[in-house]
Amino acid sequence: MLILETQSIASLQLIKMTTDKLYPFFLQHPVICTDTRKIASGCLFFALKGAQFDANTFAQQAIADGAAYAVIDDPAYKLNDKYILVEDVLSALQDLARFHRRQLTIPVIGLTGTNGKTTTKELINAVLSQKFTTLATQGNLNNHIGVPLTILSINASHEMAVIEMGANHQKEIELLCSISQPTHGLITNIGKAHLEGFGGVEGIKKGKGELYDFLAWQDGNPDSYHGGKDAGGDVEGWKPDGLAFVNGDDPVLMAMQQARSLKNVVLYGTKNKDNVVSGKLTENAPLLALQWTNNKTGESYFVNTHLTGAYNLDNILAAVCIGVYFEMEPGFINKGIEGYHPQNNRSQIKQTETNTLICDYYNANPSSMFVAIENIGKLKADKKVLVLGDMFELGEESAAEHEAIIRKALDTNVNERIFIGKDFLAQKWKVKGQKLKNFTFHATVEDAIAGLKAHPIKNATVLIKGSRGMALERLVGLF
């Protein structure tokens, strides 16, 4: 950090800049940086505050490292005209993104849900990119900072945008919709995640349903969309197309969209007769292959994937459906699906010298854990092993949900079951009276490492899944 130059603050103009005045600075310097360790020459540096830091103190460093301007909200750090003073840096970033979004006329697909958000976003991007210049959320930048940064990354070359929106409390999706203002939207599913923050499953439905709320708002009156003022968004005059892609076989999602009387809905799935796109798996060994059908033309097509897990069929069909909606040729759609390789330990296959690993430990919740266990139970393999870590943010439901996963594992056709973490260990006594053959409980990952070193697993298909905080990647080298 550099030492502040000696200068009279009173000699500087301390008028706080409004969004419309800030926007021309952005047009001249369209690269946004929020980390002084990653300053790009000529960027705009936004001095965001964190729980443990105040980036106003790094503004001078950002300028010294090549930032064109630093956006700050503490007058004490305004040394000259290269420091742009605003009321609040985070609000300024979000408002700038809203302002930029209103200048765009391209389709923006908003995406949320309990499970499969990132995989579905990547699949949609892979498909659309075969025909359109598409921008999609990078990594997991799906929160109140990541979404505005993504919106501000859209430039004149882009023809489509896919914006992932995450949340662990109600009103968060509402806020992100007010920033990204999607013309199209998709909720992957409603499951048991962040139960503590959302206040139970009904709270999750309400929170995720805020995307449908935005899509249902049609009359251009900001007061009719509760996100307009409550979420701090200036959405006056904005009139979204309001089209939702909905899994027609999911009764929860169907009830949610019907309750909001969405006018424009396109269905996909496996069973519903009204699905525009339907499909079925033809192989799961462990990579997926499927057949999908455009029900408007009656034509069917086959595609191989690099994904594992039967639960990913819905995610694939969502991407196919969006491709069909935007009138893409089937060959381009299949090329996008076939070309997608999962990363970041989401349904990712890793082959070691002696084992096949299903690495799905980026995160976990009861819903995703349940279907992952169910999937490995259906796989054809000589030896199958479950390695499951604790699930976080479940609040009062934690004990019951961990017990339910133990019982699901007990009922699943696998050869060995390894549970890691204090929450799983605490429920061991509840199944003590049952046959616990091939069950192992470890209080910590360190204990599990010692156990695997003493009793190595070989020639098996192994599912490794747990919450991010468990850091189960530390186990991979032992297989």
N, C-alpha and C positions, 0 to 999 in steps of 0.2 A: 504494500500500500504506500502511495506517495504522501508526503506531507503537504497539507493544504497551503497554497500560496497566500501570502499576506496581502489582503485586499479588503477594502471597505465594501461590505455587502450593500450598504445603503446607496453606493454609487451605481449599482446594477439595477436593471429593470426587473422587478419581481412580480410582474403580472403573470398569473398562471395561465398557461396556454390551453385553449379549447381544442376539441378533436378536429374541427374543420380547419383550424390553423396548423395543426400538427400534420395533417394528411399530406400537404405538399412536401414536407420534409421526408415523409415515407416514400413518396413517389420518386424523389431524387436519390434516396438511399434505402432501397427496398429490402435490404438484408437486416434482420432483427437478431440481436444477440442479448442474452441475459446472463452470460457467464464470462467473466474476464479471462478465464483460461482458454476461451474459444473465440476471441475477438477476431472478426473479419475486417479487413481494411475497408473503410468507408461505410461501416454499418451504423445502425442506430442502436445504442446500448440502453436497455431499460433496466433501471436499478430496482429490481424487485426485492422485497423484504422476505426473509425466511424466519423460521422459528428461532434460529441461532445466529442470524446475521442481518445487517442492514446494508444493502448493496449501494446505497448512497455513498458509503465510505469508499467504494471501489470505482466511483464514477471518474475520478481523475486518472486512475490507472487505465480505465477503458479508453479514454481520450489519448493518453500517452501511447497506448498500444495500437492506435489506428482507427478507433471509432470516430465517425464524423461528428456525431452529437451524442450526448448522454441525457436521457430523460430521467429526471429526479423529482422528488417531492419534499425535499428538505432544503429550504432557502440557504442554509449554512454552507451548502456545497455548490452553489451557483457562482463559479469563479469568473465566467465570461459568457458570451453568447453561444458558446458550444454546449452549454448546459441548459436544457429546456425544462423549465419548472412547470409541474402539473399538480393538481390537487392530490392525486393518489396514483402511483405508477401502475399498479395492477389494473385499476379501473381504466386508466388511460390506454393500456394495452388492449383491454377488452373492447372499449369503445372504438378504438382505431380499427380493430378487426370488424366490428359491426359496420362501421362506415365504409370500409373497403368492400365488405360483402355486398352492400347495397349497390355498388358500382358494377357488380358481376351479373351476367345473364345466363351463365352456364348451369346445367343441372348439378345440384349438390345433394348427394345421398347421405343422409344421417343414419348412423348405425349404433344401436345399443343392445343390451340384453345381458342375461346372467352369465351364460357360457358361450364360447365360440365367437366372441366379437372380433378378436384380432384375426383369427383364421378366416372367418367369413369376409372381413375387410380385405385381407390379402388376396383371397380368391376373386372377389369382385374386381379388385384392381387388376389382377392378372388377366381376367377376361376382358374388361373394358379397354385395357391398354393395347389389345390386339387391333383395335379400330380407332380409338380416341386417345388424344394426349391427356392422360389422367394423372391427377395428383391425389395421393392418399395419405392419411395419417402415418407418420413415420413411427415405427416401434409402438410404444404404448403412450404416446403423447396425447392422451384422450381426456385430460382434465381441464380445469379452469385456466390453466396457463398453456397447455399443449394445444387445445382447440384454437384459441386466437392465433397462436404462432402458425398453426397449419393454414388457417384462413389467410393470413398475411403472406403465406408462401405462394398463393395462387396468383399467377400472372397472365398476361394476354395470350400466351401460348396454350393455356390449358382449356380443354373442351369439356372436362368432367372433373368432379371432385368427390372423394369418398371420405367422410369424416366420422371417425370412431369417437363415441362419447361414453365415458365411464362414470360411475357414480357409486357412492356407498351411503348416501342420504337422499331423502326426498328434496326436491327443488333444484338438485344439481343438473339434471337433464334439462329442466326448464331453462336454467341459466345458459347452458351450452347451446340450446336451440335458439335462444335470443341472440347469440353471437353468430352461429353458423347458418341459421335461417334455412334449413334444408327444404328443398323442393320435393324430395322423395325420401322415404324412410323405411327402416326395417328393424324390428326387434327380433333377435334370434330366438329367445325363449325367456321364460320366467322360472327361475330356480332358487334354491336356498343358498344365497351368498350375502355377506354383509348383513346378516339378520339383525345384528346388534344395532347397526346404524339406521337401517330402514324401519326397524320396529316390527319385524315379522314379515311373512310372505305377502300379506295384504299391502303392507307398506312398500314392498318391492314392486308389486303390480302397479301401485299408484305412481311410484317414482319412475319406473321405466316407461309407464304409460304417458308420461309427460311428452314424449316424442309424438305419440298419437294425438295428444292435445294440440300440439303445435300444427300438425298436419291437418287437423280438423278445422282450424281457424281459417276462414275463407273470405270474410267480408272487408278486410283491410282496415278495420277499426281496432286500434291497439287496445282499447278497453275490453274488447271481446276476447282477447287472448290474455289470460292472467299472467303469462310470462312477460308481457310487454312492460308493465310497470314494476311488478314484484321482483322480476329478475334484473331490473335496471336497464332493460333494453329499449332503445328508441326504434321501434318497428313500425312507426306510423307510415301508412301507404304501402307497406309490404303485403303482398298477397301470394302466398305460396301455392304451388300446384296442388299440394296436399295429397300426393299419391303414396300409398303404403304397399309394400311387398309383404305378404303375410303367409306364414305356414298354415295352409288350409286344413291340416290334420291336427293342429294344436288347439284344443278346445279353449284354453286360457286366452291365447292370443286372439282367437276368433271372437270370443265374448268381449274382449277389451276393445277391439276395433268396432264391433257392432254397437257397443254402449256409447261410442262417440259419434256414431252415424257417419263414419268416414265415407265420402262420396266416391273416392277413387281408390279401389283396392285390386291388386293383382295377386292371385293365389298360386302357391307352389306346394309340392309335397309328394306323398306316395299314394294317397287313397281318395281324397276328396274329388268328386266328379267335376267340380268347378275349377280345379287346379289348371292353370294355364300351362304349367310345366309339371310333369310327374316323373318319377324315377324309381329305380330299385337297384339294390346291390347285386352284382353277379359274382363278386369274389371279395373275400376278406381273409387274406392269408399271408401276412397281416396287412399288406397294402390293399387298398380298395380299388375295385373296378365296378362300373355301373352302366346301366342303360337309362337314358333319359328320353322323354317324349315331348315334343311340342304338340299339345293337344289341339291347337288351332289348325295345324296342318296334318296331324296324324303321323308325322314322320318320327322315327326313333333313331337314336344314335348311341354308340358305345364309346366309353372313354376310360382309360387307365389313369390312376393317380399315384402320387407319392405320399398320400395320407394313410394313416392307420386309424382304426376306430369306427365302428358302424355309426356312431353318433355324429360323425362328420358328413353323413349323407345329406342331412338337412342343410348344412352349411354349403355344400357343393351345389345343391339344387337351387338355393337362393341366388348364388352367383350365375348359374345357368339361366334362371328366370329373368334376372336383370339384363343379361346379354340378349335374350330373346325379346324382351320389352323394347330394348333400344335397337332392334332390328339388325342384330349381328348375324353373320352367316354361321351355321353350325360348326364348320371347320375352324373358324376363329375361336368360337367358344371352347371347343375341345382342346385347341392348342393352348389356350390360357389355363385350363384346368390341368392339363398334362404337364405344363411347364412349371407349375407351382411346387416348390419344395419347402415343407414346413421347417421353421427355424425356431430358435429361442426356447427349445425344449417344450414345445406344444405339439403333442401327438407325433413326436419325431422318433424315427427308427434309427438306432445305432447298433452296428454289428461289431462285436468284440471277437477275440479269438475263440471264445467258447460259448458266448451267449448272444441272444437277440434282445436288445433292450428297447422297451417302449418308454421313451423319456417324456413324461407329461407332468413335470414337477415345476413348471413356471408358476402354477397356482392351483388351488383346489378348494372345493366347497362340497357339501353333501350331494348336490345334484350331479356335478361333474365326476365326483368320485364313484357314485353309484353306476353311471353308465360306463365308465372306464373299467370297473370290475366286471360288469356284465359282459363287456366286449371281450375281455381276455378269456372269460369262461367259455365263450363260443369259438374261440380260435382253435384251429387244429395244430396241436403241438404235442410232442412226446412228454415234455415237462414244462409246467407253468408255475410261476412264482409271483406273489404279490408283495411289494414293498411299499407300505403306505405310511405317510407322515401326518402329523396333526393338521387339522383344519382350523383356521383362525377366524376371528370376528363373528362368532356365532352367538355370543351373549348367553342368555339363559337357556338356549336350546343346545348348547355345546355338548353336554353330557349325553342327552338323548340321541343327538345326531352321530356322535362317535360310537355309541353302542350300536346304532342301526347299521353303521358301516361294518363293524365287526361281525354282526350277524349276517350281513350280505356276503362278506368274505367267507364265512363259515359255510354258507349254502352254495358257494360257487365252485365249479369244477376246476380246482387248481391243486398243485402238489404241496405248496408251502406258502405260509402267510407270515409276513414280518411286519409288525406294527411299531412305529417309532414316535415317541413323544409322551409327555405327561398326561395329555388328555385321553389318548387311547389307553395308556397304562391304567388310568383311574377307573376304566370301565371293564377291566379284565375280570373282576370278581363277578360281574353280572352274567358272564357266560361260563363261569367256573364249573357249573354242574354239567355242562355239555362236553362233548368229546373235543378236547383241545389238541388233538394230535396234529403235528405240523403247524403249530402256532408258536410264534416267538414275540415277546414284548420287550422293547428297549425304552428306557426312560429318555435317552438322548441319542443324537446322531453319533456322538463319540462312542457310546455303548454299542450301537449297531455296527460301527466300523470294526470294533474289536471282535464282535460276534461273527461278522462276515470273514474276517481274517482267520478266525479259528475254525470256521465251518464254511469254506468257500462254496459258492453256487456255480455249477458248470452245466453246459449243454441244456440250457433252459431259455424259455421266453419269459422275460421279466418286465412287469409293469412297475415303474417307479413314479409315485405320485404323492404330492403333499403340498401344503401351502408354501409360498415363496420364502417365508421366514424360517422354514425348516432347513433350507439350503441343502436339499438332498443331492445336489450335483456332487457333493463330497463323496458320495458312495460309488459313483460311476466307475472309477478306476479299480474298484474291487471286483468288478465283474469281467 
